[in-house]
Amino acid sequence: MDKSKQKAAARAWKPATRAVRGGIDRSGHGEISEALYLTSGYAYDSAEQAAARMRGDEDGFVYSRYGSPTVAMLEERLALLEGAETCRVTASGMGAISSAILAPLQQGDRVVAAKALFGSCRWICANLLPKYGVDIEFVDGADLAQWKAALSKPTKLVLIESPANPLLDGVDIAAVAELTHKAGGWLIVDNVFATPVLQLPLTLGADIVVYSATKHMDGQGRVMAGAILGRSADIEEVYDPYLRHTGPAAAPFNAWVVLKGLETLGLRVNAMSASAARLADTIAAHENVLAVRYPHRTDHPHYATHAKQMSSGGTMLALSVKGGQAGAFRFLNRLEIVDICNNLGDTKSLACHPSTTTHRALSEEEQASMGLDASWIRFSVGLEDAGDLEGDIVNALDGV
């Protein structure tokens, strides 16, 4: 079967099949596991062929900063999982999100973003964009009235996370997409907490979806990678020149590792989500817990939004404990199974203190604007036995 027919057939597959077989491009050796092409450059049959490839008149690879067979397989598989026309893979999640934000912008443009963002994303919007003459406005992501007011003026880009890092805030993607398009802009959604297993922002009106593939897609703490997904025309016209000339290219080895991780993505995310839902209920009942945030618990302030967008509550939760930072540190230091780590989406359960780690670059005022204080802990639920995790968490909470 030729490649065009193969791609067309893959669009009809179910997600589990796409995750295992999407994008496979076997060499003449017929390997079952995707081939790993560790090369920086490619040889040509002639000078004329080299010139034709560089002009784009002939298909083929020219330099691994521009692409490689292994990276191309990952891009095709991710596009199939997301339901996107095109994907570009980057060296890290921040490589993806910074490129997604910066490539379309120029001096005088306007960006609107939700206040609740990963610390580095918030830093880019608050500190980097103004340096280049880009206007930025932050809004409460759950407040549609604020979105309507902010998007009553022409806007180039809108940036959201849902569920958002670190307290799992919810944003009505479809409603914000409609307002964004009326303002003449693109909606960029960081979907890393939900993954394409549980939520598909493009079907809700998003223009660009970004991921840190370091998280659930690798899912085993091995490599870093990121992804940008959207319409072919947008990717090719806006993002390809930026990515080629600035160079946030993914290494073929990292792409190969993520390819293998995708084969079990659905199995892992669904199992981890089931454990997370159980643990959220246990945590909520503990006397030393002030609040718990889990997207599919009805006491989550944005439950209705998450319930209509996500097929389950996901692998992430947040808890606020008594005693402020001291109480949070006591909880973290008493954990015996769970690791203290600022990564997430791993097969191993991980917990961190956002105020002093992932969001430490933000001022107290910036943290407070997204509801974050020193009592909160972000928790990524892994694949350990749920009963073992429950015992570890309860023991840690008893000591708070």
PEDA-V92122 format. One record per pair of residues at least 12 apart in sequence whose ideal C-beta (glycine too) atoms are under 6 Angstrom apart, sorted by the first residue. I is the first residue (numbers start at 1). J is the second residue. Records with the same first field share a line. If there is no record, write none. Layout:
BEGIN
I=J / J
END
This chain:
BEGIN
10=22 / 80
16=266
18=80 / 81
19=262 / 263 / 265 / 266
20=263
22=77 / 80
23=73 / 76 / 77
25=73
34=73 / 259
36=70 / 256
37=68 / 69 / 70 / 252
38=252
40=64
41=63
42=61
65=247 / 249
66=244
68=252
70=252 / 255 / 256
71=89 / 250 / 255
74=89 / 255 / 258 / 259
75=87 / 89
77=262
78=227
81=196
82=196 / 229
83=200 / 202
84=202 / 229 / 230
85=231 / 232
86=232 / 235
87=227 / 229
88=228 / 235 / 239 / 243
89=227 / 250 / 255
90=226 / 248 / 250
91=248 / 250
92=224 / 226
93=212 / 214 / 226
94=120
95=226 / 248
96=210 / 226 / 227 / 228
97=121 / 210
98=124
100=188 / 208 / 210 / 228
103=238 / 239 / 242
104=238
105=134
107=133
109=134 / 156
110=135 / 155 / 156
111=134 / 136 / 157
112=137 / 150 / 155 / 158
113=125 / 138 / 159
114=141 / 160 / 171
115=138 / 369 / 370
116=141 / 164 / 169 / 370
117=161
118=165
119=358 / 359 / 361 / 362
122=362
123=361
137=150
141=160 / 169 / 171
142=302
144=175
147=176 / 179
151=179 / 183
154=183 / 184
155=183 / 185
156=185
157=185 / 186
158=180 / 185 / 187
159=188
160=189
161=190
163=193 / 295
166=318 / 354 / 378
167=293 / 318 / 371
168=293 / 295 / 318
169=302
170=302 / 305 / 306
172=305
173=201 / 204
174=204 / 205
177=205 / 206
186=207
187=206 / 207
188=208
189=201 / 206 / 209
190=210
191=209
192=211 / 212 / 215
193=314 / 316
194=310 / 314
195=216 / 269
197=266 / 269
198=310 / 311 / 312 / 314
199=309 / 310
207=230
208=230
209=229
210=228
211=227
212=226
213=225 / 226 / 227 / 258
215=344 / 345
216=269 / 345
217=258 / 261 / 262
218=257 / 258 / 261
219=261 / 268 / 345
220=347
221=346
222=257
223=254 / 257
225=250 / 254 / 258
272=315 / 381
273=312 / 314 / 315
275=381 / 386
276=315 / 317 / 381
277=313
278=386
280=292 / 294 / 297 / 317
282=390
283=319
286=397
288=321 / 322 / 397 / 400
289=319 / 321
290=320
291=320
292=319
293=318
294=313 / 317
295=310 / 313 / 314
296=313
315=381
316=380
317=379
318=376 / 378
319=377
320=375 / 376
321=375 / 400
322=400
323=400
324=374 / 375
325=374
327=400
328=353 / 375 / 377
330=399 / 400
331=396 / 400
332=351
334=396 / 399
335=392 / 396
336=392
337=392
338=351 / 392
342=357 / 358
344=380
346=382
347=382 / 383
348=382
349=381 / 382 / 384 / 389
350=380
351=377 / 379
352=378
354=378
355=374
END
